[in-house]
Amino acid sequence: MDPESGKPLGHIKIPAPHVTSVAFGGPQLDELYVTTARTKLSEEQLKKYPGSGTTFHVTGVGVKGYPGQTAKL
């Protein structure tokens, strides 16, 4: 998202209807890991999106994440 306008800067198509989470990883934090769900999908949806329920590894997104912060809970 553009911090000034709030508009999306890009879009990544994931071949699954339900994205559950995203996280940056890899040595340079420039790889994106996207988890998806397959629960409550019909047989037709599962045929259309056979990768549902898996984690997708996306590279070349052109942005980086930030290192995590240690927290004591």
C-alpha positions as CSV (number, residue, x, y, z in Angstrom):
1,M,0.0,0.0,0.0
2,D,1.1,3.5,-0.8
3,P,1.5,5.2,2.7
4,E,0.3,8.5,1.3
5,S,-2.7,7.4,-0.8
6,G,-3.6,4.1,0.8
7,K,-3.8,2.5,-2.7
8,P,-2.3,-0.9,-3.5
9,L,1.1,-0.8,-5.2
10,G,0.8,-4.2,-6.8
11,H,-1.0,-7.5,-6.9
12,I,0.1,-11.1,-6.7
13,K,-2.3,-13.8,-8.0
14,I,-2.3,-16.9,-5.8
15,P,-4.1,-20.0,-7.3
16,A,-6.3,-20.6,-4.3
17,P,-9.5,-18.8,-3.2
18,H,-8.6,-18.4,0.5
19,V,-5.3,-16.9,1.5
20,T,-4.8,-17.2,5.3
21,S,-1.5,-15.5,5.9
22,V,1.6,-14.0,4.4
23,A,5.2,-13.6,5.7
24,F,8.5,-12.5,4.3
25,G,11.4,-14.9,4.7
26,G,14.7,-15.9,3.1
27,P,18.2,-14.6,3.9
28,Q,17.3,-11.1,2.5
29,L,13.7,-11.1,3.6
30,D,12.7,-10.7,0.0
31,E,10.8,-14.0,-0.5
32,L,7.1,-14.1,0.3
33,Y,5.4,-17.2,1.8
34,V,1.6,-17.3,1.4
35,T,-0.5,-19.9,3.2
36,T,-3.9,-20.9,2.0
37,A,-6.9,-22.9,3.3
38,R,-8.8,-25.8,1.7
39,T,-11.5,-26.3,4.3
40,K,-15.2,-25.8,3.2
41,L,-14.3,-25.9,-0.5
42,S,-16.6,-27.9,-2.8
43,E,-15.3,-30.6,-5.0
44,E,-15.6,-28.2,-8.0
45,Q,-13.5,-25.6,-6.2
46,L,-10.9,-28.2,-5.3
47,K,-10.7,-29.2,-8.9
48,K,-10.3,-25.6,-10.0
49,Y,-7.8,-24.8,-7.2
50,P,-5.9,-28.0,-6.5
51,G,-3.1,-26.1,-4.6
52,S,-5.5,-25.0,-1.9
53,G,-4.2,-25.8,1.6
54,T,-0.6,-25.4,0.6
55,T,2.0,-22.7,1.2
56,F,3.2,-20.8,-1.9
57,H,6.7,-19.4,-2.2
58,V,6.8,-16.2,-4.2
59,T,10.1,-14.6,-5.4
60,G,10.8,-11.5,-7.4
61,V,8.3,-9.3,-5.7
62,G,10.7,-6.3,-5.6
63,V,10.1,-5.5,-1.9
64,K,11.6,-6.7,1.4
65,G,10.2,-7.4,4.8
66,Y,11.6,-6.3,8.1
67,P,13.4,-8.5,10.7
68,G,11.1,-9.7,13.5
69,Q,11.4,-8.2,17.0
70,T,11.9,-10.3,20.1
71,A,9.2,-9.8,22.6
72,K,8.7,-11.2,26.1
73,L,5.1,-12.1,26.7
